Amino acid sequence: MPEVTSYQPGVPSWTDLMTKDPEGARAFYGELFGWEFDIGSEETGHYTMCRKNGMNAAGMGGEPAPEGMPTAWTTYMASDDIDAAAERISANGGNLLMEPMTVMQYGRMLIATDPPGAVFGLWQPLEHIGASIVNEPGSITWNELATSDMTAAQDFYNRILGYTYEPVDSGEGLPYQIVNVEGRGVGGMIQMTDAWPEGVPPHWMPYFAVEDADATAATAERLGGAVTHAAIDSPYGRLVELRDPQGGVFTAMHNAD
């Protein structure tokens, strides 16, 4: 169902981009995904809602990322108690990069790293639930953790968010787990190998639904982006990993019928 009104705790609910060039990012993603942008006030740092069909699909920082911070997408999981989750993160080997904070009337958030080093966020909603459109072209359809230590990552997220796991065939011969919340698949986890380029850290990857993965890749290249992993067919659809002109990496996926 593409329209969402609430998220169960633990389910990925939001993704946003911190970028060194917000104006350039809006131009790129606006044409790539057909997004329209609602740029917030100075009080919000001009935080921008990226909208598809009038609904919130993702977020984007409205001011350039601080010096030394890479352009990157962050995945946020829904939480019903940010403060308790922060305590669990610290007690289980995670690192709080941003302590729990209230974001005006919209919700509460934190940003952390898991023990292998992947950055993630938690979002406790007030007025803003997260993405109100999913699984439609131009909106999030999947979130996937690439980790250097799957055992450590599985244990951590089980303790923090109650995740359970189900091994599946990724189509690439790599160890892969479906992440479940109360028996429902809400994301994936893949073991990083020597096939990953040197220096790529563990990370959460957002997948955006598209009508045609190959056409999306061609458009991304025309707009100054790049293909970082050639398009492949998986059991779940055709997908291609892309990089925006500022360096933010994401995956475009045409879901299998």
Phi and psi restraints in degrees (value plus and minus 20) as a CYANA .aco file:
   2 PRO   PHI     -93.8   -53.8
   2 PRO   PSI     -49.9    -9.9
   3 GLU   PHI    -115.9   -75.9
   3 GLU   PSI     112.2   152.2
   4 VAL   PHI    -141.8  -101.8
   4 VAL   PSI     119.7   159.7
   5 THR   PHI    -138.0   -98.0
   5 THR   PSI     -32.6     7.4
   6 SER   PHI    -182.5  -142.5
   6 SER   PSI     142.4   182.4
   7 TYR   PHI    -149.5  -109.5
   7 TYR   PSI     117.7   157.7
   8 GLN   PHI     -92.1   -52.1
   8 GLN   PSI     121.0   161.0
   9 PRO   PHI     -71.9   -31.9
   9 PRO   PSI     115.4   155.4
  10 GLY   PHI      77.9   117.9
  10 GLY   PSI     -41.5    -1.5
  11 VAL   PHI     -99.2   -59.2
  11 VAL   PSI     112.6   152.6
  12 PRO   PHI     -76.1   -36.1
  12 PRO   PSI     106.7   146.7
  13 SER   PHI    -142.4  -102.4
  13 SER   PSI     -33.6     6.4
  14 TRP   PHI    -178.9  -138.9
  14 TRP   PSI     133.9   173.9
  15 THR   PHI    -164.3  -124.3
  15 THR   PSI     120.3   160.3
  16 ASP   PHI    -161.1  -121.1
  16 ASP   PSI     141.6   181.6
  17 LEU   PHI    -133.8   -93.8
  17 LEU   PSI     104.6   144.6
  18 MET   PHI    -118.7   -78.7
  18 MET   PSI     106.5   146.5
  19 THR   PHI    -158.4  -118.4
  19 THR   PSI     130.4   170.4
  20 LYS   PHI     -98.2   -58.2
  20 LYS   PSI     -30.4     9.6
  21 ASP   PHI    -160.1  -120.1
  21 ASP   PSI      59.6    99.6
  22 PRO   PHI     -78.1   -38.1
  22 PRO   PSI     -60.2   -20.2
  23 GLU   PHI     -84.0   -44.0
  23 GLU   PSI     -64.1   -24.1
  24 GLY   PHI     -84.6   -44.6
  24 GLY   PSI     -57.9   -17.9
  25 ALA   PHI     -85.9   -45.9
  25 ALA   PSI     -60.2   -20.2
  26 ARG   PHI     -82.7   -42.7
  26 ARG   PSI     -60.1   -20.1
  27 ALA   PHI     -83.7   -43.7
  27 ALA   PSI     -63.2   -23.2
  28 PHE   PHI     -86.6   -46.6
  28 PHE   PSI     -75.7   -35.7
  29 TYR   PHI     -93.7   -53.7
  29 TYR   PSI     -47.4    -7.4
  30 GLY   PHI     -81.8   -41.8
  30 GLY   PSI     -63.7   -23.7
  31 GLU   PHI     -97.6   -57.6
  31 GLU   PSI     -56.3   -16.3
  32 LEU   PHI     -86.9   -46.9
  32 LEU   PSI     -65.1   -25.1
  33 PHE   PHI    -130.9   -90.9
  33 PHE   PSI     -22.3    17.7
  34 GLY   PHI      51.3    91.3
  34 GLY   PSI       8.5    48.5
  35 TRP   PHI     -97.4   -57.4
  35 TRP   PSI     128.1   168.1
  36 GLU   PHI    -130.9   -90.9
  36 GLU   PSI     136.3   176.3
  37 PHE   PHI    -144.9  -104.9
  37 PHE   PSI     114.3   154.3
  38 ASP   PHI    -131.9   -91.9
  38 ASP   PSI      81.0   121.0
  39 ILE   PHI    -105.5   -65.5
  39 ILE   PSI     104.1   144.1
  40 GLY   PHI     -93.3   -53.3
  40 GLY   PSI     157.4   197.4
  41 SER   PHI     -95.4   -55.4
  41 SER   PSI     151.7   191.7
  42 GLU   PHI     -79.6   -39.6
  42 GLU   PSI     -53.5   -13.5
  43 GLU   PHI     -80.1   -40.1
  43 GLU   PSI     -51.3   -11.3
  44 THR   PHI    -112.6   -72.6
  44 THR   PSI     -14.6    25.4
  45 GLY   PHI      50.9    90.9
  45 GLY   PSI       3.0    43.0
  46 HIS   PHI      39.8    79.8
  46 HIS   PSI       9.0    49.0
  47 TYR   PHI     -73.6   -33.6
  47 TYR   PSI     116.8   156.8
  48 THR   PHI    -136.8   -96.8
  48 THR   PSI     110.7   150.7
  49 MET   PHI    -108.3   -68.3
  49 MET   PSI     106.9   146.9
  50 CYS   PHI    -116.1   -76.1
  50 CYS   PSI      98.0   138.0
  51 ARG   PHI    -135.1   -95.1
  51 ARG   PSI     121.8   161.8
  52 LYS   PHI    -147.6  -107.6
  52 LYS   PSI     107.0   147.0
  53 ASN   PHI      33.3    73.3
  53 ASN   PSI      15.0    55.0
  54 GLY   PHI      58.7    98.7
  54 GLY   PSI     -16.6    23.4
  55 MET   PHI    -135.6   -95.6
  55 MET   PSI     133.8   173.8
  56 ASN   PHI     -92.0   -52.0
  56 ASN   PSI      98.6   138.6
  57 ALA   PHI    -123.0   -83.0
  57 ALA   PSI     -52.9   -12.9
  58 ALA   PHI    -188.1  -148.1
  58 ALA   PSI     156.0   196.0
  59 GLY   PHI    -144.1  -104.1
  59 GLY   PSI     145.2   185.2
  60 MET   PHI    -171.5  -131.5
  60 MET   PSI     112.3   152.3
  61 GLY   PHI     -80.1   -40.1
  61 GLY   PSI     118.4   158.4
  62 GLY   PHI    -113.9   -73.9
  62 GLY   PSI     -29.3    10.7
  63 GLU   PHI    -140.1  -100.1
  63 GLU   PSI     131.2   171.2
  64 PRO   PHI     -74.8   -34.8
  64 PRO   PSI     121.1   161.1
  65 ALA   PHI     -77.6   -37.6
  65 ALA   PSI     125.1   165.1
  66 PRO   PHI     -77.5   -37.5
  66 PRO   PSI     132.4   172.4
  67 GLU   PHI     -73.8   -33.8
  67 GLU   PSI     111.5   151.5
  68 GLY   PHI      70.3   110.3
  68 GLY   PSI     -31.2     8.8
  69 MET   PHI    -111.7   -71.7
  69 MET   PSI     103.4   143.4
  70 PRO   PHI     -91.6   -51.6
  70 PRO   PSI     132.6   172.6
  71 THR   PHI     -86.2   -46.2
  71 THR   PSI     104.8   144.8
  72 ALA   PHI    -182.3  -142.3
  72 ALA   PSI     130.5   170.5
  73 TRP   PHI    -107.3   -67.3
  73 TRP   PSI     121.6   161.6
  74 THR   PHI    -139.2   -99.2
  74 THR   PSI     111.6   151.6
  75 THR   PHI    -114.2   -74.2
  75 THR   PSI     113.7   153.7
  76 TYR   PHI    -134.7   -94.7
  76 TYR   PSI     115.7   155.7
  77 MET   PHI    -121.4   -81.4
  77 MET   PSI     125.0   165.0
  78 ALA   PHI     -87.3   -47.3
  78 ALA   PSI     123.7   163.7
  79 SER   PHI    -157.9  -117.9
  79 SER   PSI     128.5   168.5
  80 ASP   PHI    -126.0   -86.0
  80 ASP   PSI     -20.1    19.9
  81 ASP   PHI    -180.4  -140.4
  81 ASP   PSI      69.2   109.2
  82 ILE   PHI     -80.8   -40.8
  82 ILE   PSI     -60.2   -20.2
  83 ASP   PHI     -87.1   -47.1
  83 ASP   PSI     -62.4   -22.4
  84 ALA   PHI     -85.9   -45.9
  84 ALA   PSI     -58.1   -18.1
  85 ALA   PHI     -85.0   -45.0
  85 ALA   PSI     -57.9   -17.9
  86 ALA   PHI     -81.1   -41.1
  86 ALA   PSI     -60.3   -20.3
  87 GLU   PHI     -84.5   -44.5
  87 GLU   PSI     -60.1   -20.1
  88 ARG   PHI     -86.3   -46.3
  88 ARG   PSI     -58.8   -18.8
  89 ILE   PHI     -79.8   -39.8
  89 ILE   PSI     -70.6   -30.6
  90 SER   PHI     -84.7   -44.7
  90 SER   PSI     -55.2   -15.2
  91 ALA   PHI     -96.8   -56.8
  91 ALA   PSI     -33.0     7.0
  92 ASN   PHI    -140.0  -100.0
  92 ASN   PSI       6.8    46.8
  93 GLY   PHI      71.2   111.2
  93 GLY   PSI     -16.3    23.7
  94 GLY   PHI    -103.1   -63.1
  94 GLY   PSI     153.8   193.8
  95 ASN   PHI    -153.2  -113.2
  95 ASN   PSI     103.0   143.0
  96 LEU   PHI    -101.1   -61.1
  96 LEU   PSI      93.6   133.6
  97 LEU   PHI    -104.9   -64.9
  97 LEU   PSI     -52.5   -12.5
  98 MET   PHI    -155.6  -115.6
  98 MET   PSI      95.3   135.3
  99 GLU   PHI     -82.8   -42.8
  99 GLU   PSI     138.9   178.9
 100 PRO   PHI     -71.7   -31.7
 100 PRO   PSI     112.6   152.6
 101 MET   PHI    -164.1  -124.1
 101 MET   PSI     133.4   173.4
 102 THR   PHI    -114.8   -74.8
 102 THR   PSI     111.6   151.6
 103 VAL   PHI    -125.3   -85.3
 103 VAL   PSI      65.7   105.7
 104 MET   PHI      28.1    68.1
 104 MET   PSI    -152.7  -112.7
 105 GLN   PHI    -112.6   -72.6
 105 GLN   PSI     -12.8    27.2
 106 TYR   PHI    -109.9   -69.9
 106 TYR   PSI     -54.2   -14.2
 107 GLY   PHI     142.5   182.5
 107 GLY   PSI    -192.5  -152.5
 108 ARG   PHI    -143.0  -103.0
 108 ARG   PSI     129.7   169.7
 109 MET   PHI    -167.5  -127.5
 109 MET   PSI     142.8   182.8
 110 LEU   PHI    -167.5  -127.5
 110 LEU   PSI     142.1   182.1
 111 ILE   PHI    -150.6  -110.6
 111 ILE   PSI     117.0   157.0
 112 ALA   PHI    -166.5  -126.5
 112 ALA   PSI     153.1   193.1
 113 THR   PHI    -138.7   -98.7
 113 THR   PSI     126.4   166.4
 114 ASP   PHI    -101.6   -61.6
 114 ASP   PSI     151.5   191.5
 115 PRO   PHI     -76.9   -36.9
 115 PRO   PSI     -58.8   -18.8
 116 PRO   PHI     -93.1   -53.1
 116 PRO   PSI     -34.5     5.5
 117 GLY   PHI      98.9   138.9
 117 GLY   PSI     -18.1    21.9
 118 ALA   PHI     -95.6   -55.6
 118 ALA   PSI     115.1   155.1
 119 VAL   PHI    -103.2   -63.2
 119 VAL   PSI     118.5   158.5
 120 PHE   PHI    -170.5  -130.5
 120 PHE   PSI     145.8   185.8
 121 GLY   PHI    -146.0  -106.0
 121 GLY   PSI     141.9   181.9
 122 LEU   PHI    -141.5  -101.5
 122 LEU   PSI     123.8   163.8
 123 TRP   PHI    -151.9  -111.9
 123 TRP   PSI     102.7   142.7
 124 GLN   PHI    -126.3   -86.3
 124 GLN   PSI      90.5   130.5
 125 PRO   PHI     -97.0   -57.0
 125 PRO   PSI     126.0   166.0
 126 LEU   PHI    -137.2   -97.2
 126 LEU   PSI    -117.9   -77.9
 127 GLU   PHI     -96.8   -56.8
 127 GLU   PSI     -48.2    -8.2
 128 HIS   PHI    -123.7   -83.7
 128 HIS   PSI      93.1   133.1
 129 ILE   PHI    -100.7   -60.7
 129 ILE   PSI     -41.1    -1.1
 130 GLY   PHI     101.7   141.7
 130 GLY   PSI    -171.4  -131.4
 131 ALA   PHI     -88.4   -48.4
 131 ALA   PSI     110.4   150.4
 132 SER   PHI    -118.5   -78.5
 132 SER   PSI     -24.7    15.3
 133 ILE   PHI    -153.6  -113.6
 133 ILE   PSI     112.4   152.4
 134 VAL   PHI    -161.7  -121.7
 134 VAL   PSI     141.4   181.4
 135 ASN   PHI      41.7    81.7
 135 ASN   PSI      -0.5    39.5
 136 GLU   PHI    -138.8   -98.8
 136 GLU   PSI     131.3   171.3
 137 PRO   PHI     -69.6   -29.6
 137 PRO   PSI     109.1   149.1
 138 GLY   PHI      69.8   109.8
 138 GLY   PSI     -10.8    29.2
 139 SER   PHI    -154.5  -114.5
 139 SER   PSI     146.5   186.5
 140 ILE   PHI     -85.9   -45.9
 140 ILE   PSI     117.3   157.3
 141 THR   PHI    -144.7  -104.7
 141 THR   PSI     -33.6     6.4
 142 TRP   PHI    -186.0  -146.0
 142 TRP   PSI     135.2   175.2
 143 ASN   PHI    -154.4  -114.4
 143 ASN   PSI     116.9   156.9
 144 GLU   PHI    -159.2  -119.2
 144 GLU   PSI     111.9   151.9
 145 LEU   PHI    -114.8   -74.8
 145 LEU   PSI     101.4   141.4
 146 ALA   PHI    -117.8   -77.8
 146 ALA   PSI      98.5   138.5
 147 THR   PHI    -149.0  -109.0
 147 THR   PSI     127.5   167.5
 148 SER   PHI    -103.2   -63.2
 148 SER   PSI     -30.5     9.5
 149 ASP   PHI    -165.8  -125.8
 149 ASP   PSI      69.6   109.6
 150 MET   PHI     -83.8   -43.8
 150 MET   PSI     -58.5   -18.5
 151 THR   PHI     -81.5   -41.5
 151 THR   PSI     -66.1   -26.1
 152 ALA   PHI     -85.0   -45.0
 152 ALA   PSI     -60.9   -20.9
 153 ALA   PHI     -85.9   -45.9
 153 ALA   PSI     -63.4   -23.4
 154 GLN   PHI     -80.4   -40.4
 154 GLN   PSI     -64.9   -24.9
 155 ASP   PHI     -83.8   -43.8
 155 ASP   PSI     -62.4   -22.4
 156 PHE   PHI     -82.1   -42.1
 156 PHE   PSI     -72.4   -32.4
 157 TYR   PHI     -90.8   -50.8
 157 TYR   PSI     -46.8    -6.8
 158 ASN   PHI     -83.2   -43.2
 158 ASN   PSI     -62.8   -22.8
 159 ARG   PHI     -93.5   -53.5
 159 ARG   PSI     -53.4   -13.4
 160 ILE   PHI    -103.8   -63.8
 160 ILE   PSI     -63.7   -23.7
 161 LEU   PHI    -143.4  -103.4
 161 LEU   PSI     -18.9    21.1
 162 GLY   PHI      55.5    95.5
 162 GLY   PSI       0.7    40.7
 163 TYR   PHI     -86.3   -46.3
 163 TYR   PSI     123.7   163.7
 164 THR   PHI    -140.3  -100.3
 164 THR   PSI     149.9   189.9
 165 TYR   PHI    -157.4  -117.4
 165 TYR   PSI     132.0   172.0
 166 GLU   PHI    -159.0  -119.0
 166 GLU   PSI      95.7   135.7
 167 PRO   PHI     -89.4   -49.4
 167 PRO   PSI     119.7   159.7
 168 VAL   PHI    -160.4  -120.4
 168 VAL   PSI     148.0   188.0
 169 ASP   PHI    -103.7   -63.7
 169 ASP   PSI      96.5   136.5
 170 SER   PHI     -96.5   -56.5
 170 SER   PSI     -33.7     6.3
 171 GLY   PHI      68.5   108.5
 171 GLY   PSI     -28.8    11.2
 172 GLU   PHI    -137.4   -97.4
 172 GLU   PSI     -16.4    23.6
 173 GLY   PHI      56.5    96.5
 173 GLY   PSI      -5.1    34.9
 174 LEU   PHI    -123.6   -83.6
 174 LEU   PSI     127.9   167.9
 175 PRO   PHI     -77.5   -37.5
 175 PRO   PSI     107.4   147.4
 176 TYR   PHI    -161.7  -121.7
 176 TYR   PSI     119.4   159.4
 177 GLN   PHI    -148.2  -108.2
 177 GLN   PSI     114.5   154.5
 178 ILE   PHI     -99.2   -59.2
 178 ILE   PSI     113.2   153.2
 179 VAL   PHI    -110.8   -70.8
 179 VAL   PSI     104.1   144.1
 180 ASN   PHI    -132.8   -92.8
 180 ASN   PSI     122.2   162.2
 181 VAL   PHI    -137.7   -97.7
 181 VAL   PSI      92.1   132.1
 182 GLU   PHI      29.8    69.8
 182 GLU   PSI      26.7    66.7
 183 GLY   PHI      63.7   103.7
 183 GLY   PSI     -19.9    20.1
 184 ARG   PHI    -129.5   -89.5
 184 ARG   PSI     108.8   148.8
 185 GLY   PHI     -88.6   -48.6
 185 GLY   PSI     101.9   141.9
 186 VAL   PHI    -143.3  -103.3
 186 VAL   PSI     -22.5    17.5
 187 GLY   PHI    -198.4  -158.4
 187 GLY   PSI    -195.2  -155.2
 188 GLY   PHI    -154.4  -114.4
 188 GLY   PSI     145.5   185.5
 189 MET   PHI    -163.5  -123.5
 189 MET   PSI     105.8   145.8
 190 ILE   PHI    -146.1  -106.1
 190 ILE   PSI     121.6   161.6
 191 GLN   PHI    -101.4   -61.4
 191 GLN   PSI     103.5   143.5
 192 MET   PHI     -92.3   -52.3
 192 MET   PSI     122.5   162.5
 193 THR   PHI    -149.9  -109.9
 193 THR   PSI    -192.0  -152.0
 194 ASP   PHI     -85.5   -45.5
 194 ASP   PSI     -31.6     8.4
 195 ALA   PHI     -89.9   -49.9
 195 ALA   PSI     -41.0    -1.0
 196 TRP   PHI     -93.6   -53.6
 196 TRP   PSI     121.3   161.3
 197 PRO   PHI     -77.3   -37.3
 197 PRO   PSI     123.8   163.8
 198 GLU   PHI     -79.2   -39.2
 198 GLU   PSI     115.8   155.8
 199 GLY   PHI      73.2   113.2
 199 GLY   PSI     -28.7    11.3
 200 VAL   PHI     -95.9   -55.9
 200 VAL   PSI     100.7   140.7
 201 PRO   PHI    -102.5   -62.5
 201 PRO   PSI     145.7   185.7
 202 PRO   PHI     -75.0   -35.0
 202 PRO   PSI     125.5   165.5
 203 HIS   PHI    -183.0  -143.0
 203 HIS   PSI     134.8   174.8
 204 TRP   PHI    -110.9   -70.9
 204 TRP   PSI     112.0   152.0
 205 MET   PHI    -132.5   -92.5
 205 MET   PSI     102.3   142.3
 206 PRO   PHI    -101.6   -61.6
 206 PRO   PSI     119.1   159.1
 207 TYR   PHI    -128.8   -88.8
 207 TYR   PSI     105.8   145.8
 208 PHE   PHI    -125.2   -85.2
 208 PHE   PSI     112.7   152.7
 209 ALA   PHI     -89.8   -49.8
 209 ALA   PSI     119.6   159.6
 210 VAL   PHI    -159.1  -119.1
 210 VAL   PSI     141.8   181.8
 211 GLU   PHI     -98.4   -58.4
 211 GLU   PSI     -47.3    -7.3
 212 ASP   PHI    -172.8  -132.8
 212 ASP   PSI      89.9   129.9
 213 ALA   PHI     -83.8   -43.8
 213 ALA   PSI     -60.4   -20.4
 214 ASP   PHI     -89.2   -49.2
 214 ASP   PSI     -61.2   -21.2
 215 ALA   PHI     -85.7   -45.7
 215 ALA   PSI     -57.4   -17.4
 216 THR   PHI     -83.4   -43.4
 216 THR   PSI     -61.8   -21.8
 217 ALA   PHI     -81.8   -41.8
 217 ALA   PSI     -62.6   -22.6
 218 ALA   PHI     -83.7   -43.7
 218 ALA   PSI     -60.4   -20.4
 219 THR   PHI     -85.4   -45.4
 219 THR   PSI     -62.8   -22.8
 220 ALA   PHI     -78.1   -38.1
 220 ALA   PSI     -64.0   -24.0
 221 GLU   PHI     -85.1   -45.1
 221 GLU   PSI     -61.5   -21.5
 222 ARG   PHI     -81.3   -41.3
 222 ARG   PSI     -52.3   -12.3
 223 LEU   PHI    -107.7   -67.7
 223 LEU   PSI     -14.8    25.2
 224 GLY   PHI      79.9   119.9
 224 GLY   PSI     -18.0    22.0
 225 GLY   PHI    -104.5   -64.5
 225 GLY   PSI    -189.6  -149.6
 226 ALA   PHI    -168.4  -128.4
 226 ALA   PSI     134.0   174.0
 227 VAL   PHI    -108.1   -68.1
 227 VAL   PSI     100.8   140.8
 228 THR   PHI    -121.1   -81.1
 228 THR   PSI     -35.2     4.8
 229 HIS   PHI    -170.0  -130.0
 229 HIS   PSI      98.1   138.1
 230 ALA   PHI     -76.3   -36.3
 230 ALA   PSI     131.5   171.5
 231 ALA   PHI     -77.9   -37.9
 231 ALA   PSI     118.0   158.0
 232 ILE   PHI    -156.0  -116.0
 232 ILE   PSI     139.3   179.3
 233 ASP   PHI    -118.9   -78.9
 233 ASP   PSI     107.8   147.8
 234 SER   PHI    -134.7   -94.7
 234 SER   PSI     150.9   190.9
 235 PRO   PHI     -81.1   -41.1
 235 PRO   PSI     -34.9     5.1
 236 TYR   PHI    -128.3   -88.3
 236 TYR   PSI     -26.7    13.3
 237 GLY   PHI     127.8   167.8
 237 GLY   PSI     159.5   199.5
 238 ARG   PHI    -115.4   -75.4
 238 ARG   PSI     113.7   153.7
 239 LEU   PHI    -159.9  -119.9
 239 LEU   PSI     134.9   174.9
 240 VAL   PHI    -165.4  -125.4
 240 VAL   PSI     115.9   155.9
 241 GLU   PHI    -111.4   -71.4
 241 GLU   PSI     112.2   152.2
 242 LEU   PHI    -148.8  -108.8
 242 LEU   PSI     140.2   180.2
 243 ARG   PHI    -148.0  -108.0
 243 ARG   PSI     111.9   151.9
 244 ASP   PHI     -96.8   -56.8
 244 ASP   PSI     150.1   190.1
 245 PRO   PHI     -81.2   -41.2
 245 PRO   PSI     -43.4    -3.4
 246 GLN   PHI    -111.7   -71.7
 246 GLN   PSI     -28.9    11.1
 247 GLY   PHI      94.1   134.1
 247 GLY   PSI     -22.7    17.3
 248 GLY   PHI     -91.8   -51.8
 248 GLY   PSI     109.2   149.2
 249 VAL   PHI    -125.0   -85.0
 249 VAL   PSI     118.3   158.3
 250 PHE   PHI    -175.2  -135.2
 250 PHE   PSI     150.3   190.3
 251 THR   PHI    -139.2   -99.2
 251 THR   PSI     117.1   157.1
 252 ALA   PHI    -124.5   -84.5
 252 ALA   PSI     114.4   154.4
 253 MET   PHI    -159.3  -119.3
 253 MET   PSI     109.9   149.9
 254 HIS   PHI    -115.5   -75.5
 254 HIS   PSI      91.2   131.2
 255 ASN   PHI     -86.7   -46.7
 255 ASN   PSI     121.1   161.1
 256 ALA   PHI     -84.6   -44.6
 256 ALA   PSI     126.4   166.4
